[in-house]
Amino acid sequence: MELKVLNDQGQETAQVAASDSVFAREYNEPLVHQLVVAYQANARMGTRKQLSRAEVKHSTRKPWRQKGTGRGRSGMSSSPVWRGGGRAFPNSPDENFTKKINKKMVKGAMACIFSRLAKEDRLAVVENMDVDAPKTKQLATKLKNMGIDNALIITNEISENLDLASRNLKNIWVVEPRYADPLSLIFFKKILVTKDAVTTLEEMWG
């Protein structure tokens, strides 16, 4: 598999060889879907709290006598079928939403995503994205010259200058290969990978 190498003007100057197992894999949509669902579920926190029938404010008095009223039998106003009653299966803050996904499935799904990005021409290789000073304007100008305004930049080493320069840029995120998650890869329009990061991604997901 050959990946495009872009210069500072966004022009293709060369191509770099990349592993077919990571960047030329057949797309498996169900597998990618499982990974995305698991990733979102594992990031979810139990912030909801509902009251059970033991926790709602109510009287233990029987609302009406058992027979002779023509109405259904009722023992307590905290019943889940009553308005203002407790929930039968209430949500609690310690609820666990995590989903298990095997390592082999994660590797396969990530390889599918990178392969799809390469096929759709949304993934490109750059020599480096470092800047001379921690100035947002420098990085913004560099990306503008490349014709990019929405990108995930993956590099092995994030220098202090690059980190500070990218913080205030909207829709620009700089990460190391291990922090390139499936949602970000799908969300960003362009994925810029440095040459040394390509090798790291091959070792991780190959």
N, C-alpha and C positions, 0 to 999 in steps of 0.2 A: 504494500500500500504506500502511495506517495502522497504526502501532505504538502500543501502550499506554504512557502515561506514568504512573508510580507516584509517590505522595507518600511522606512518611516513615512513614506508617502502612500502606503497602502497598496503598493504594486507588487505583483508576484515576481520575485527575482530568482527563485530556485525552488527545488522540491527536496524534501527530506524523506528517507525511507522510514516507515513505521510498521509495527507488527500487525499482521492481518487479523490476529486473534483479538485485538483490541479495537482497531480502527477500520476493519473491513468485515465485520461479523454480520450475519443475517439478522435482521431486526425481529425481535420476539416481543410483540406488544403485550400479551398476557403477563410475561415475566417482568417487564418494565412496570406494568401496572401494579403488580404485587409489591415491588420494591418501593414505589412511590407511596402506596397506601400504608405500608409498614413504617416508612420514614415519617410520615405525617402523624401516624398513630403513636409512635414512640416519642414524638415531641409534644404530645398532648398532655395537659395537666388536669388533674381532677379539681376543678374550681367550683363545681356545682354542689349545692346542698339542699335536699328536700326533707320534709318532715315525715316520719313514719306515723302510724296511728297511735303509737305510744308517746310521741313527742308533741302532737298538736294539742292546743288548749281545748278541752271538752269536758263535759260532765259524764260520769259513769252511770247516770240515771237512765233507765230505759225510757225512750221517747214516748211511747204509748204502750198500752197493754197488749198482750200477745194476741188475743182473739176479740172478735166482735166489732172491730173498727172498719172492716172492709179494706184495710190497707195491708201492705206486706209486712211481714215480721221484721222488727228492727231491735237490736239490742243496745247499740251505742252510737252516738253521733260522730264518733271518730272513724267510722267505717269508710273505706276507700270509695264506696259508691255514693257517699253523701257529699254535698257541696261543703267545702271547708274541712273535709275529713283528711286523714293521712294518706300518703301514697303507699300502695301495696309493696312496691319494690323501689324505694327512694334512691336517688343518686346521692353519693357521699363523696367527700373530698379525697378519700383514700382509694377511690376507684382506679383500677389498673386498666389502661387502654393499650398496653404494649402488645405488639405482634412479633412473633418469632419468624425470622427468615434465615435460611441456611447461608453459610459463607459462599458456597458454590453458586447459589442463586444470585447473591449480591454481585459477585464477580461477573457472572454472565450478563446480568441486567445492566451494569455499568458499562461493560464492553459494547452492549447493544446501543446504549445511548451515545457513546463516543463515535461509534460507527455511523449512526444515523446523522449525527452532527457533521461528520466528514462528508457524507454522501450529499447532504443538503447545502454544502459549502458554507456552513456556519462555524466551522472550526479552522483555524489557521495557526501557523507557527511563526514566532518572531524570535529574533536573536536575544533581545532582552527589552524590558520595559522600564528600566531604571531612569531616573532623572538626576540632574546635577545638583539640585537644591530642593528642599522640602516645600516647593511652591505648587499650589494647585494649578496655577496658570500654565506652568510648563507642561504638566501632564495633559491638561485639557487641550493645549495647542498641539501636542504630539498626537493625541487621539483624533483631533479634528482634521489634521493633515492626512490621517489614515482613513478618514471618512467613517469614523466609528463614534457612536454616542451612547451605545448600550452594550456593555461587554463584561464578561467574567474573565479576569486575567489570572492564569495559573502559572506560578513560578516557584521554583524550589526555595529560593531565598528572597524574602521580602525585606529590602533595605529600609532603613528609617526614613529616608527621603521619599521613597515610593509609598510607604505606608501613610505618611503625613500628607503627601500630595493627593492621594486618592480619597481621603476621608470625606471631603466636602463635594465630591463629584457625584451627581445623581446618576443612578443606573450604571455605576462602575464599581466593581468589587474585586479586590486583589486577594487571592488565597493561595495557600500551599496545596499541593496535589491531594493530601489526605483530607482536606476540608472541602473539596469539590463535591458537593452533595447532588443527588439526582434532581431535586427541585430547581436548584440554581442553574444547572446545566440545561434544563428544559426552558427555564424562564428567560434567560438572557439571549438576546438576538445573536450575539457573536461571542465565540470562545477563543481567546488568545492564549496560546500555550508556548512557553519558552522552550528552546531546544532541549535543555537539560531536564525540564519537566516532562517532556515526551517520554524519555527513558524511564523516569520514575513511574509514570502512569502505566507503562508497559510492564514494569516489575510488579506493580500493585494488582492490576486487573488482567494480566495476560495468563 
